Amino acid sequence: MIGKTISHYKILEKLGEGGMGVVYKAEDTKLRRTVALKFLTPQAFGEQGDRARFVHEAQSAAVLSHSNICHVYEIEESEGQTFIAMEYVDGRTLKALMASRPMKPGDAVSICVQMAKGLREAHDKGIVHRDVKPGNVMITPKGEAKIMDFGLAKSARRTVHTQTGTTVGTVAYMSPEHARGEDVDHRTDIWSLGVVLYEMVSGRKPFEGDYDHAVVYSILNQEPQPVMVVRASVPKGIERVVGKAMAKDPDERYQNMAEVLADLESARKDLEVQSSERLAREASTGKGRAYHYGLIAVLLIALVAVLYVVKRGGILSGAPSAIDSIAVLPLENLSEEPGQDFFADGMTETLIAGLAKIGTLKVISRTSVMRYKDSDKSLPDIARDLGVDAVVEGSVQRIGDRVRITAQLVDGRTDRHLWVDSYERDVRDVLALQSEVARAIAAEIKIKLTSQEKARLESVRAVDPEAYDAYLLGRYCWNRRTRESLNTSVEHFETAISLDPDYALAHIGLAQTYAVMADWGFLPGGDAYPRARDIASRALAIDHDVAEAHTSQRLLHFPLTTITLPRVASCECYPGGRSAGASQGQVVVTGAG
């Protein structure tokens, strides 16, 4: 094709190829301009309706005129080949820009604002793109974003040119309703834009799998990790946009692009303010730099002298100071099977719970440590952030019915490795394995266990592997705290109980789920709280030494209290918003107050 003239277009070079067509750079010999020509591939013509869809693409896109949309000039057929002549955009795809590392939040928001403006123009004309993804967005050298390929565009006023039961689009960016093959509207583009923003700032897709069906299952049934957990530096404003844009129920999403733009612009302003404040601090710091350098030099000399005296006195010659606090970082998932993150996260949580049974040891909660999952921060930096003496990191690998944990203990103050070991057991003995790791860590940091603590750590039982998986999946969903994830959590905990009726932790998980659903207004408290108390009592009857059951039962006996606070502008009690049933200016308080 290179060098050939078709109609009044001279083909210059091949630009790319996709499932529906091949794109060439060409010269419009009439108007003396560079254009892009998209030809439908011969293979695509083999399926009925594809030619009509291709023509419909041009007719839909031709009505769009916006700086953030690639302009379509005409559609022609020559020598049996149908092609579209469109604006040639010099630049790189967003996919190529994202390939190496996550984008800066400010850059990501700027691109998303432009994409939202282009999509708003299309939606206002009744056109839905249906394949919004990084590969369909070009970024020019000036930073302008242009949405390409309305080949899957759908006019709200026309019949969709697809066969019954088929879906078109790229799986990883499909909305749940699109993945199910249902009719879609402009809110499917809002979902896809949220997925693109998530990927830009985190460096990973929210829904992943080794094959398309696994990805679709994840989209339909699982909640993605919060973007701030994947990358702790992501501002809350971006987290809010991503969360609302990717609500599985279209009615809970943004209802139009104007709403998306408003929140994106708000997030951009917050970023600009933060940037200005940082620059001001740096400028202020620079004014006194010479003075500070002199002061630092004096302090360093004094410090060296003190350390010399201390070392001569033998104070530093012995073992490192005691470890009284510890953080268990998220275990890395090394399992070959896809979708096993829930297993690694669950093992992390159980190990935290095991160490927490040691009364003299301060153990950082799961919520605090999960934001360091896949973090590139150094262990000393993480230890300082969390205020702990030592850090536990490691990996978990599950192959069939065998589980292997490798854990290492690192002094957070010196970055010195204190201990490392590996443990392998049958999955039925996974609770014993975790208890063994906890006891080994306690021995290494020289913590003397009481007889009661030893009994609690050694008091473990075999567990049905399927029940354990169901329990971990229940916890995985419970930690997401959405209506849908909590409903799914109930199903998993009930499955675990049906498989292993004496599994106390599964009963506790179910009790806590009903309590949270009542706290958040997802279920009537009058029904949910008594049910939660009964289930917690059942867990205590099974195993009276389970601390979680005692804690849950005590908290559930405190009444729900509503207090009114005067002149409160806002109160964000939970990541998902205020509790249902509380009016503005009120705070819902549960527990001991």
C-alpha positions as CSV (number, residue, x, y, z in Angstrom):
1,M,0.0,0.0,0.0
2,I,2.9,2.4,0.6
3,G,3.2,4.9,-2.3
4,K,-0.1,3.9,-3.8
5,T,-2.8,6.5,-4.5
6,I,-6.3,5.7,-3.6
7,S,-9.0,8.2,-4.7
8,H,-7.1,11.5,-4.0
9,Y,-5.0,10.1,-1.1
10,K,-1.4,9.1,-1.5
11,I,-0.4,6.5,1.1
12,L,2.8,7.5,2.9
13,E,3.3,5.0,5.8
14,K,1.5,2.5,8.0
15,L,0.6,3.9,11.4
16,G,-1.1,1.0,13.2
17,E,-3.4,-1.9,13.1
18,G,-6.3,-3.0,15.2
19,G,-9.2,-5.6,15.3
20,M,-11.4,-3.5,12.9
21,G,-8.9,-1.9,10.6
22,V,-5.5,-0.7,9.4
23,V,-4.5,3.0,9.7
24,Y,-2.2,4.7,7.2
25,K,-0.7,8.2,7.1
26,A,-1.5,9.8,3.7
27,E,-1.4,13.0,1.7
28,D,-4.6,14.6,0.5
29,T,-3.5,15.6,-3.0
30,K,-6.5,17.9,-3.4
31,L,-6.2,20.0,-0.2
32,R,-2.5,19.4,0.3
33,R,-2.8,18.2,3.9
34,T,-1.7,15.2,5.9
35,V,-4.5,12.8,6.9
36,A,-5.0,9.4,8.4
37,L,-6.9,6.8,6.5
38,K,-8.6,3.9,8.2
39,F,-9.3,0.8,6.1
40,L,-11.5,-2.1,7.2
41,T,-9.4,-5.3,7.2
42,P,-10.4,-8.1,4.8
43,Q,-10.8,-10.5,7.8
44,A,-13.3,-8.1,9.4
45,F,-15.5,-8.1,6.3
46,G,-16.1,-11.8,6.8
47,E,-18.6,-11.1,9.6
48,Q,-22.1,-9.9,8.8
49,G,-22.8,-6.3,9.8
50,D,-19.2,-5.2,10.1
51,R,-19.3,-3.0,7.0
52,A,-22.5,-1.4,8.2
53,R,-20.9,-0.7,11.6
54,F,-17.9,0.8,9.8
55,V,-20.1,3.2,7.8
56,H,-22.0,4.0,10.9
57,E,-18.7,4.9,12.7
58,A,-18.0,7.6,10.1
59,Q,-21.5,8.9,10.1
60,S,-21.6,9.2,13.9
61,A,-18.1,10.7,14.2
62,A,-18.5,13.2,11.3
63,V,-21.0,15.2,13.3
64,L,-18.5,15.8,16.1
65,S,-16.4,18.9,16.1
66,H,-14.3,19.4,19.2
67,S,-10.6,20.1,19.9
68,N,-10.4,16.9,22.0
69,I,-11.9,14.6,19.3
70,C,-10.1,13.5,16.2
71,H,-12.0,15.1,13.3
72,V,-13.5,12.9,10.5
73,Y,-13.4,14.3,7.0
74,E,-15.2,11.8,4.8
75,I,-16.0,8.2,4.1
76,E,-15.2,6.7,0.7
77,E,-15.1,3.4,-1.2
78,S,-12.4,2.8,-3.8
79,E,-11.4,-0.4,-5.6
80,G,-13.6,-2.4,-3.3
81,Q,-12.0,-0.9,-0.1
82,T,-14.0,1.2,2.3
83,F,-12.0,3.8,4.3
84,I,-12.4,6.8,6.5
85,A,-10.3,10.0,6.0
86,M,-9.6,11.7,9.3
87,E,-7.4,14.2,11.0
88,Y,-3.8,13.1,11.3
89,V,-2.7,13.6,14.9
90,D,1.1,13.7,15.5
91,G,1.9,12.4,18.9
92,R,1.9,9.3,21.1
93,T,-0.9,7.2,22.4
94,L,-1.8,7.5,26.1
95,K,-1.1,3.8,26.4
96,A,2.5,4.4,25.3
97,L,2.9,7.3,27.8
98,M,1.7,5.1,30.6
99,A,3.9,2.1,29.7
100,S,6.9,2.9,31.9
101,R,5.5,4.2,35.2
102,P,2.4,5.8,36.9
103,M,1.8,9.4,35.8
104,K,2.0,12.4,38.0
105,P,-1.5,13.2,39.5
106,G,-1.6,16.6,37.9
107,D,-0.8,15.3,34.4
108,A,-3.4,12.5,34.8
109,V,-6.1,15.0,35.8
110,S,-5.2,17.4,33.0
111,I,-5.6,14.6,30.4
112,C,-8.8,13.3,32.0
113,V,-10.3,16.8,31.9
114,Q,-9.7,17.0,28.2
115,M,-11.1,13.5,27.6
116,A,-14.2,14.4,29.6
117,K,-14.7,17.6,27.5
118,G,-14.5,15.6,24.3
119,L,-16.8,12.9,25.6
120,R,-19.3,15.5,26.8
121,E,-19.5,16.9,23.3
122,A,-20.2,13.4,21.9
123,H,-22.8,12.6,24.6
124,D,-24.6,15.9,24.0
125,K,-25.1,14.7,20.4
126,G,-26.4,11.4,21.6
127,I,-23.2,9.5,20.7
128,V,-21.5,6.9,23.0
129,H,-17.9,5.9,22.3
130,R,-18.1,2.5,24.1
131,D,-14.4,1.8,23.7
132,V,-12.6,4.5,25.8
133,K,-9.1,3.2,26.6
134,P,-5.5,4.5,26.6
135,G,-4.9,3.1,23.1
136,N,-7.7,5.3,21.7
137,V,-6.3,8.6,23.0
138,M,-3.5,10.5,21.3
139,I,-1.4,13.0,23.2
140,T,0.2,15.7,21.1
141,P,3.7,17.2,21.9
142,K,1.8,20.2,23.3
143,G,-0.1,17.9,25.8
144,E,-3.4,18.0,24.0
145,A,-5.5,14.9,24.3
146,K,-7.6,13.7,21.3
147,I,-10.0,10.8,21.4
148,M,-9.7,8.5,18.5
149,D,-11.8,5.8,16.9
150,F,-15.5,6.2,17.4
151,G,-15.8,2.9,15.5
152,L,-17.8,1.6,18.4
153,A,-19.8,4.8,18.7
154,K,-23.5,4.4,19.3
155,S,-26.2,7.0,18.5
156,A,-28.9,6.9,21.1
157,R,-31.4,7.5,18.2
158,R,-30.3,4.6,16.0
159,T,-30.1,0.8,16.0
160,V,-26.8,-0.6,17.1
161,H,-25.0,-2.5,14.4
162,T,-23.9,-5.5,16.4
163,Q,-25.1,-9.1,16.4
164,T,-27.5,-10.1,19.3
165,G,-25.6,-11.2,22.3
166,T,-22.2,-9.8,21.3
167,T,-20.1,-7.2,23.0
168,V,-17.7,-4.9,21.3
169,G,-14.9,-3.0,23.1
170,T,-11.8,-3.8,25.2
171,V,-12.6,-6.0,28.1
172,A,-10.4,-4.4,30.8
173,Y,-12.2,-1.0,30.3
174,M,-15.8,-2.3,29.9
175,S,-18.5,-1.3,32.3
176,P,-20.4,-4.1,34.1
177,E,-23.5,-3.6,31.9
178,H,-21.4,-3.6,28.7
179,A,-19.6,-6.8,29.8
180,R,-23.0,-8.5,30.4
181,G,-24.0,-7.6,26.8
182,E,-26.8,-5.2,27.9
183,D,-27.8,-2.0,26.3
184,V,-25.5,0.8,27.3
185,D,-25.7,4.6,27.5
186,H,-23.3,7.4,28.1
187,R,-22.6,6.2,31.7
188,T,-20.5,3.3,30.2
189,D,-18.0,5.9,29.0
190,I,-18.0,7.4,32.5
191,W,-17.0,4.0,33.9
192,S,-14.2,3.6,31.3
193,L,-12.9,7.1,32.0
194,G,-12.7,6.2,35.7
195,V,-10.7,3.0,34.8
196,V,-8.3,5.0,32.6
197,L,-7.8,7.6,35.5
198,Y,-7.2,4.7,38.0
199,E,-4.6,3.2,35.7
200,M,-2.9,6.5,35.0
201,V,-2.2,7.4,38.6
202,S,-1.7,3.8,40.0
203,G,0.3,2.2,37.2
204,R,-2.0,-0.8,37.1
205,K,-5.5,-1.7,35.8
206,P,-8.2,-2.1,38.5
207,F,-9.4,-5.4,37.0
208,E,-6.8,-7.9,35.7
209,G,-6.6,-11.5,34.8
210,D,-4.8,-14.0,32.6
211,Y,-7.8,-14.3,30.2
212,D,-10.8,-12.2,29.2
213,H,-13.4,-14.3,31.2
214,A,-11.3,-13.8,34.4
215,V,-11.3,-10.1,33.8
216,V,-15.1,-10.0,33.2
217,Y,-15.7,-12.0,36.3
218,S,-13.6,-9.5,38.3
219,I,-15.5,-6.5,36.8
220,L,-18.9,-8.1,37.6
221,N,-18.1,-9.5,41.1
222,Q,-15.1,-7.9,42.7
223,E,-14.2,-4.5,44.0
224,P,-10.8,-3.1,42.9
225,Q,-8.2,-2.1,45.5
226,P,-8.7,1.5,46.4
227,V,-6.3,3.6,44.3
228,M,-4.9,5.2,47.5
229,V,-3.9,1.7,48.7
230,V,-2.1,0.9,45.4
231,R,-0.3,4.3,45.5
232,A,-0.5,6.1,48.8
233,S,0.4,9.5,47.2
234,V,-2.8,9.8,45.2
235,P,-4.8,12.8,46.4
236,K,-8.3,12.1,47.9
237,G,-9.9,14.2,45.2
238,I,-8.8,11.8,42.5
239,E,-9.8,8.8,44.7
240,R,-13.2,10.3,45.0
241,V,-13.6,10.7,41.2
242,V,-12.4,7.2,40.5
243,G,-14.7,5.7,43.1
244,K,-17.8,7.4,41.9
245,A,-17.1,6.9,38.2
246,M,-16.5,3.2,38.7
247,A,-19.7,2.4,40.7
248,K,-20.9,-0.9,39.4
249,D,-24.6,0.3,39.4
250,P,-24.9,3.0,36.7
251,D,-27.4,4.8,38.9
252,E,-24.7,5.3,41.6
253,R,-22.2,6.7,39.1
254,Y,-21.9,10.3,37.8
255,Q,-24.9,10.8,35.7
256,N,-23.2,13.0,33.1
257,M,-19.8,14.3,32.1
258,A,-20.5,17.8,33.5
259,E,-20.5,16.2,37.0
260,V,-17.3,14.4,36.2
261,L,-15.7,17.6,35.0
262,A,-16.7,19.6,38.1
263,D,-15.0,17.1,40.4
264,L,-11.9,16.8,38.1
265,E,-11.6,20.6,38.1
266,S,-11.9,20.6,41.9
267,A,-9.2,18.0,42.2
268,R,-7.0,20.0,39.8
269,K,-7.4,23.1,41.9
270,D,-6.4,21.2,45.1
271,L,-3.3,20.0,43.3
272,E,-2.4,23.5,42.2
273,V,-2.8,24.8,45.8
274,Q,-0.6,22.0,47.1
275,S,2.0,22.7,44.5
276,S,2.0,26.4,45.3
277,E,2.3,25.7,49.1
278,R,5.2,23.4,48.4
279,L,7.0,25.9,46.3
280,A,6.5,28.6,48.9
281,R,8.0,26.3,51.6
282,E,11.0,25.5,49.4
283,A,11.6,29.2,48.7
284,S,11.3,30.0,52.4
285,T,13.7,27.3,53.2
286,G,16.2,28.6,50.6
287,K,16.4,32.0,52.3
288,G,18.0,30.6,55.4
289,R,20.0,27.8,53.7
290,A,23.5,29.2,54.5
291,Y,22.6,29.7,58.2
292,H,21.1,26.2,58.3
293,Y,24.1,24.6,56.7
294,G,26.4,26.2,59.3
295,L,24.1,25.1,62.1
296,I,24.0,21.5,60.7
297,A,27.8,21.4,60.5
298,V,28.1,22.4,64.2
299,L,25.5,19.8,65.2
300,L,27.2,17.1,63.2
301,I,30.5,17.8,65.0
302,A,28.7,17.6,68.3
303,L,27.0,14.4,67.4
304,V,30.2,12.7,66.4
305,A,31.8,13.7,69.7
306,V,28.8,12.3,71.6
307,L,28.7,9.1,69.7
308,Y,32.5,8.6,70.3
309,V,32.0,9.1,74.1
310,V,29.0,6.8,74.1
311,K,30.7,4.1,72.2
312,R,33.8,4.3,74.4
313,G,31.6,3.8,77.3
314,G,30.2,0.6,75.8
315,I,26.7,1.8,75.5
316,L,26.6,0.9,71.8
317,S,28.6,-2.3,72.0
318,G,25.7,-4.6,73.0
319,A,22.6,-5.9,71.2
320,P,20.2,-3.4,69.5
321,S,17.5,-1.9,71.7
322,A,14.3,-3.7,72.4
323,I,11.6,-4.1,69.8
324,D,8.2,-3.1,71.3
325,S,6.3,-2.3,68.2
326,I,5.9,-4.0,64.8
327,A,4.2,-3.7,61.4
328,V,3.4,-6.7,59.2
329,L,3.5,-5.4,55.6
330,P,1.2,-7.0,52.9
331,L,2.6,-10.4,52.0
332,E,3.5,-10.6,48.3
333,N,1.4,-13.1,46.3
334,L,3.6,-15.6,44.5
335,S,0.9,-18.0,43.7
336,E,0.7,-19.2,40.1
337,E,-3.1,-19.2,40.0
338,P,-4.7,-15.9,39.0
339,G,-6.9,-14.0,41.4
340,Q,-5.1,-15.1,44.6
341,D,-4.5,-11.6,46.0
342,F,-7.3,-12.3,48.5
343,F,-5.4,-15.2,49.8
344,A,-2.2,-13.3,50.4
345,D,-4.1,-10.3,51.9
346,G,-6.0,-12.7,54.2
347,M,-2.8,-14.4,55.3
348,T,-1.4,-10.9,56.1
349,E,-4.5,-10.1,58.2
350,T,-4.3,-13.4,60.1
351,L,-0.7,-13.0,60.9
352,I,-1.4,-9.5,62.2
353,A,-4.2,-11.0,64.4
354,G,-1.8,-13.6,65.7
355,L,0.9,-11.1,66.7
356,A,-1.8,-8.9,68.3
357,K,-2.5,-11.7,70.8
358,I,0.8,-10.7,72.5
359,G,-0.2,-8.1,75.0
360,T,3.2,-6.4,75.4
361,L,3.7,-5.9,71.6
362,K,2.2,-3.0,69.7
363,V,1.0,-4.3,66.3
364,I,-0.1,-1.9,63.6
365,S,-3.6,-2.5,62.2
366,R,-4.3,-4.0,58.7
367,T,-5.9,-0.7,57.6
368,S,-2.7,1.2,58.2
369,V,-0.3,-1.3,56.5
370,M,-2.3,-2.1,53.4
371,R,-1.6,1.3,51.9
372,Y,2.0,0.1,51.6
373,K,1.1,-2.7,49.3
374,D,3.4,-2.6,46.2
375,S,5.0,0.6,47.7
376,D,8.4,1.6,46.6
377,K,9.2,3.2,49.9
378,S,12.2,1.9,51.9
379,L,11.5,-0.1,55.0
380,P,13.0,2.5,57.4
381,D,10.8,5.1,55.8
382,I,7.7,2.9,56.3
383,A,8.8,2.2,59.9
384,R,9.1,5.9,60.6
385,D,5.7,6.6,59.0
386,L,4.0,4.0,61.2
387,G,6.1,4.7,64.3
388,V,7.4,1.1,64.8
389,D,10.7,-0.5,65.7
390,A,10.6,-3.4,63.3
391,V,8.9,-4.5,60.1
392,V,7.9,-8.0,58.9
393,E,7.8,-8.5,55.1
394,G,7.5,-11.7,53.1
395,S,5.6,-13.7,50.5
396,V,3.0,-16.4,50.4
397,Q,2.7,-19.1,47.7
398,R,-0.1,-21.5,47.3
399,I,0.4,-24.5,45.0
400,G,-2.5,-27.0,45.1
401,D,-3.1,-28.0,48.7
402,R,0.3,-26.7,49.9
403,V,1.0,-23.2,51.4
404,R,4.4,-21.7,51.8
405,I,5.2,-18.6,53.7
406,T,8.6,-16.8,53.7
407,A,8.9,-14.1,56.2
408,Q,11.8,-11.8,57.3
409,L,12.1,-9.4,60.2
410,V,13.9,-6.1,59.6
411,D,14.9,-3.6,62.2
412,G,13.1,-0.4,61.0
413,R,15.7,1.8,62.7
414,T,18.8,0.4,61.0
415,D,17.4,-1.6,58.0
416,R,19.3,-4.6,59.4
417,H,17.8,-8.1,58.7
418,L,17.3,-9.8,62.0
419,W,15.7,-13.1,61.0
420,V,14.3,-14.9,57.9
421,D,12.7,-18.3,57.6
422,S,10.3,-20.3,55.4
423,Y,7.4,-22.5,56.5
424,E,5.3,-24.9,54.4
425,R,2.2,-26.8,55.4
426,D,-0.9,-28.4,54.0
427,V,-3.6,-25.8,53.6
428,R,-5.7,-27.6,56.3
429,D,-3.0,-26.6,58.7
430,V,-2.7,-23.0,57.5
431,L,-3.8,-21.6,60.9
432,A,-1.1,-23.6,62.7
433,L,1.4,-22.3,60.1
434,Q,0.5,-18.7,60.8
435,S,0.7,-19.3,64.6
436,E,4.2,-20.8,64.1
437,V,5.4,-17.8,62.3
438,A,4.0,-15.5,65.0
439,R,5.7,-17.5,67.7
440,A,9.0,-17.4,65.8
441,I,8.9,-13.6,65.5
442,A,8.0,-13.2,69.2
443,A,11.1,-15.4,70.1
444,E,13.4,-13.4,67.8
445,I,12.5,-10.0,69.3
446,K,12.9,-11.5,72.8
447,I,9.3,-11.0,74.0
448,K,8.5,-13.2,76.9
449,L,5.1,-14.8,76.4
450,T,2.7,-15.4,79.3
451,S,1.2,-18.8,79.7
452,Q,-2.2,-17.4,78.4
453,E,-0.5,-15.9,75.3
454,K,1.3,-19.2,74.6
455,A,-2.0,-21.0,74.9
456,R,-3.7,-18.6,72.5
457,L,-1.0,-18.9,69.9
458,E,-0.8,-22.7,70.2
459,S,-4.6,-23.3,70.3
460,V,-5.3,-23.8,66.6
461,R,-7.3,-26.3,64.7
462,A,-7.4,-27.7,61.2
463,V,-9.7,-25.9,58.8
464,D,-11.5,-27.1,55.7
465,P,-9.6,-25.5,52.7
466,E,-12.7,-24.4,50.9
467,A,-14.1,-22.9,54.1
468,Y,-10.9,-21.1,54.6
469,D,-10.9,-19.7,51.1
470,A,-14.5,-18.6,51.5
471,Y,-13.6,-16.9,54.8
472,L,-10.7,-15.0,53.2
473,L,-12.9,-13.9,50.3
474,G,-15.5,-12.7,52.9
475,R,-12.8,-10.6,54.6
476,Y,-11.5,-9.4,51.3
477,C,-15.0,-8.1,50.4
478,W,-15.7,-6.9,54.0
479,N,-12.7,-4.6,53.9
480,R,-14.1,-2.7,50.8
481,R,-17.2,-1.4,52.8
482,T,-19.6,-0.9,49.9
483,R,-23.2,-2.2,49.9
484,E,-22.4,-4.7,47.1
485,S,-19.2,-5.9,48.6
486,L,-20.8,-6.4,52.0
487,N,-23.6,-8.4,50.5
488,T,-21.0,-10.6,48.8
489,S,-19.2,-10.8,52.1
490,V,-22.3,-12.3,53.7
491,E,-22.5,-14.9,51.0
492,H,-18.8,-16.0,51.5
493,F,-19.1,-16.2,55.3
494,E,-22.3,-18.2,55.0
495,T,-20.5,-20.5,52.6
496,A,-17.6,-21.0,55.0
497,I,-20.0,-21.8,57.9
498,S,-21.9,-24.3,55.8
499,L,-18.7,-26.0,54.9
500,D,-17.3,-25.9,58.4
501,P,-20.0,-25.1,61.0
502,D,-17.5,-25.0,63.9
503,Y,-15.3,-22.3,62.2
504,A,-15.6,-19.5,64.8
505,L,-13.8,-16.9,62.7
506,A,-16.4,-17.3,59.9
507,H,-19.2,-16.7,62.4
508,I,-17.4,-13.6,63.7
509,G,-16.9,-12.3,60.1
510,L,-20.7,-12.7,59.5
511,A,-21.6,-10.9,62.7
512,Q,-19.3,-8.0,61.9
513,T,-20.7,-7.7,58.4
514,Y,-24.3,-7.4,59.7
515,A,-23.1,-4.8,62.2
516,V,-21.3,-2.7,59.6
517,M,-24.3,-2.9,57.3
518,A,-26.5,-1.6,60.1
519,D,-23.9,1.1,61.0
520,W,-23.8,2.3,57.4
521,G,-27.6,2.2,56.9
522,F,-27.6,-0.6,54.5
523,L,-29.8,-2.8,56.8
524,P,-32.3,-1.8,59.5
525,G,-30.5,-1.7,62.8
526,G,-33.4,-3.3,64.6
527,D,-33.0,-6.5,62.5
528,A,-29.2,-6.5,61.9
529,Y,-27.9,-5.8,65.4
530,P,-29.8,-8.6,67.2
531,R,-28.8,-11.0,64.4
532,A,-25.1,-9.9,64.7
533,R,-25.2,-10.4,68.5
534,D,-26.7,-14.0,68.1
535,I,-24.0,-14.9,65.6
536,A,-21.2,-13.5,67.8
537,S,-22.6,-15.5,70.8
538,R,-22.6,-18.6,68.6
539,A,-18.9,-18.0,67.8
540,L,-18.1,-17.7,71.6
541,A,-19.9,-21.0,72.2
542,I,-17.7,-22.6,69.6
543,D,-14.5,-21.1,70.9
544,H,-14.6,-19.0,74.1
545,D,-11.0,-17.9,73.7
546,V,-11.4,-16.1,70.4
547,A,-10.7,-12.5,71.2
548,E,-12.6,-11.1,68.1
549,A,-15.8,-12.7,69.3
550,H,-15.6,-11.0,72.7
551,T,-14.8,-7.7,71.1
552,S,-17.6,-7.9,68.6
553,Q,-20.2,-9.0,71.3
554,R,-19.2,-6.1,73.6
555,L,-19.4,-3.5,70.9
556,L,-22.8,-4.8,69.7
557,H,-24.3,-4.2,73.2
558,F,-23.8,-0.5,73.0
559,P,-26.8,1.4,71.6
560,L,-26.7,3.4,68.4
561,T,-26.5,7.1,69.3
562,T,-27.2,10.2,67.2
563,I,-25.8,13.5,68.4
564,T,-26.3,16.9,66.9
565,L,-23.3,19.2,66.5
566,P,-24.0,22.9,65.9
567,R,-22.3,24.7,62.9
568,V,-20.6,21.6,61.5
569,A,-19.9,22.3,57.8
570,S,-19.4,18.6,56.9
571,C,-18.4,15.3,58.5
572,E,-16.9,12.5,56.4
573,C,-17.4,9.5,58.7
574,Y,-16.6,6.9,56.2
575,P,-14.8,6.7,52.8
576,G,-18.2,6.1,51.2
577,G,-19.9,9.2,52.6
578,R,-22.1,9.8,55.6
579,S,-24.2,7.0,57.1
580,A,-27.6,6.7,55.7
581,G,-30.3,7.9,58.1
582,A,-28.2,10.8,59.5
583,S,-29.3,14.2,58.6
584,Q,-26.8,17.0,57.8
585,G,-25.1,18.3,60.9
586,Q,-25.4,14.9,62.7
587,V,-22.9,12.2,63.5
588,V,-23.8,8.6,64.0
589,V,-21.8,7.1,66.8
590,T,-21.6,3.4,67.5
591,G,-19.7,1.5,70.3
592,A,-18.6,3.0,73.5
593,G,-18.7,6.6,72.2
